[in-house]
């Protein structure tokens, strides 16, 4: 690695707060760190510059760091996805009928090509937003990780609606490619998390990137796994209802700005 690259990495680290040694978490308050989130990944060239994983908490970014337009536009997309999640929910009910395994398999219902072409984080967030699917896939109580509760039903009734592959193992490979990490201990065991994939903060997802083949995630030991229940005490995430209310307020503010701009142009 060049001395210039090493200096850049050192400079980025210096902007972060010191990590909470008890919970292996560092609070991030700069939008620049969000945009440079891929620096948590390493290539063979940069291996050794950071030999342990530290969870970066982006939930405390000020409102100025939020992209209201992106969040509002994504809300429209999520509403468009509701019909598709309704299909998935209907298929999960079919799968759970008594003696369903003896009946001929029903025809698989698939979402439109436009829905299926959306970015993986957007589709996953849409699934997690649907109460009728919460018995199959759900947020953990703190909203920082999520879990598939019924893999078989998820594979046969949900995956075909949204994704090209109906195979659960292929879904897991996509999860890893998007840099999600799996919790291996505690009450969250088996759930997945990503620093930018947080309940009630979909605007952060636009900074998520699929991991290039030449990159790999920094290894994370069990001792380095963050305790999200402990983090929730000092940095709670909004519920889905609270996030929806905040979004309505953003929409009203934007409408007021647009209206004032129109009046200004006419005067």
N, C-alpha and C positions, 0 to 999 in steps of 0.2 A: 504494500500500500504506500502511496506517495505521502510525503510529509504534509502536503497541503490537505489531503483527505483526512489524515489523522487529526490535523488541527481543527478542521471543520467539525468532526465528530466530537472533539473535546469541547469546542465552543457550544455546541447544541446541548451537551450534558450540563454545562455550567448554567444554562438558563432555567433548568428544572429545579424545583425544590428538592431538598434532601429527602430520600425515601423514608417512610415510616418503617423502621427496622422490625417492629413487632409484626406488621402485616405485609411487608414487602410491597408497599404502594407508594407512588409519588404523584402528588397533585400537579396537574398541568394547567396553566392559566393563559397560555399564549396560543393564538390561532396558528402561528407558524409551526408549532409542534404538531398540530393536527395535520397540516399539509405535508409535514415531513415524517408522517407516521411509518412509512416504509423503512426508515432507518433502524427499526427494531429487527429487520431481517438481515441476514448475513450471507455473503458469498464466500467462496473459499478464500478469496483475496483478503476479505476483511475479517475473517475468522480470528478470534483471539482479542479483538478490540473491546469486546464486552462479553465476559465469560459467564454471566448469569442473567436471568430474566428478572425484570422489575415491572410490575403492572403500573401503567400510567392511567390515572383517573382523569378523563376529559369532561366529566359531568359538571364540574364547577366553572366552566367557561362562562364569561359574562354574556348578557343578551346581545351585546355588540358583536360577539363572535358567531352568532347564529345567522344562518342564511334564511330569512323569512320566505323569500320567493321560492327557494328550493323546497322548503317544508310544505308550503301551500300547494305547490305543483305536485309534490309527491302524495299529498292527501287526495288529490283528484285521481291519481293513479290507484291508490289504495281502494277508493270507492269503485273504480272500474274493475278491480280484482274481486270485489265482493261476490259477484255472480259465479266466478270460478271457485271461490272457497265454498260457496253454497253447494256446488257440484261435488266437491271433495267431501263435504259433510254428509251429503246424501249417500255417497258411496260408502262412507264409514258405517252408516246405519245399516246398509245392506249387508256389509261384512259381518255385523254383529248379531244378525238375526239367528234364532235357534236353528240348528241343523243347516246353517247356510253353506257349510262345506260340502253337503250332499247335493245341493242344487247346482244346476249349470251356472257358470260364472256370468254375471250380467255384463252387458256391453260396457266397455270403459268409456267414460265421459272425459273429454279433454278440453282444456281452455283454448281460446283462439291463439293463432300463431303470434299475434302481437303481445298477448299476455305472456306466453311462454318465452318470448325473446327478451323480456326484461332482465335486468341485472339480478344476480342471485340474492344479494342482501335485501333487495326490494321485495322479491317474492317471499322470502323467508319471513320478513317482518309482517307482510300481509297475512301469512298463515298464523303467526303468533298473535295477531290482532283480533282473530275471530273466536268469540266465546264458544261457538258450536264445535270447534276443533280442540278445545282446551283439554279434553280427555285423551287426546292423541299426541299433541305437541303443545308445550306451554312454556311460558316464562317461569323461572324460579321466583320465589316471593320477592326478592330484592330487585329483580329486573335487570341484572347484569349477566345472567346466563340463561340458557334455555335447554329443554330436554325433550327428546322423543319418548313418550311414555309407552306407546304400543307400536313397536317397530313393524310388526307384520301388517297391521291395518294401515300404518303410514305408507308402507311400500305398495300395497295393493290398491289403496283407495285415494291417497293424497298425491303421491309422486307422479302417477300418470297424468294428473290434471295439469300440473305446473312445469314438469321437467321432461327433458328428452329421454332420459333413462329411467326405467321403472325399478332399477336395482338399488337396494338399500346400501350395498357396499360402494357402488358408484357415487351415491349421495355423500357418503362419508369421505370419499376422495375429494369431492368438490369442497366440502367443509374445510378440509385441510389445505386445499389450494387457496382458499380465501383467508388463510391464517387464523382460523378459529382454533382455540386450544381446549382440550378436554380436562375437566376436573376429575381427579382420581381419588380424592379423599373427602371425608366429611359429608354433610347432608346434600351437597351439590354433586356428589359423585356421579359420573356419567353425563353430566351436562356440559355444554359448550359455551365459550365466551370469546368475545373480541372487544378490544378497548373502545372501538368506535361503534359497536352494535349494542345500543342501550335502549331500554324501554322508555318511550316518551321523548326520545331525541333522535328522530330519523334523519335530521339534517346532517348528522355526523357521518352517515353512511356514504355520502358522496366522496369521502376521502378514502374509502376502503378500496383496495386494489387486489386483484388476483395475483398470487405469488408467481413470479417468473420461474421457469424450470431451473435457471442457474442460481436461484436463491434458496435459502432454507431458513426456517425459524430458529431463533436462539433456543437451545434446550431449556426446559423448565423442570426442575426437580420437585418432588412433593413438598419439600420445605419452602419452596418459592411460590407455591400457589397462594394467591390472595384469599383472604377471608372476606367474602362479600357481605356477610351478615354483620361483621364488625365494621366494615366500611359504610354500611347503610346507616349506622348510628350517627355518623358525622356528615355523610353526603348522600342522603336519600334521593332516589329518582322519583319523578312524578308517576302517578298511576296513569293508565290509559285514558281514564275520564278527565283527569287533570290536564293531561297533554292536549286532549281535544278542546278543552276550554281555553287554554292558552293559544291554541291555533286559531280559534274563532276571534280572539282579541287581535291577533296579528292580521287577520283578514280585514277586520274593521279598520284598523290603522292604515293598511295599505289602500283600502278603498277611499279613505279620507284624503290620503296623499294624492291619489290619482284625481279625485274630484277637485282638489285645490289647484292642481297643475292645469286641468282643463279650464277652470275659471280664469287662471292667470293668462292662459293663451288667448282667451276671448276678450280680455280687457285691453 
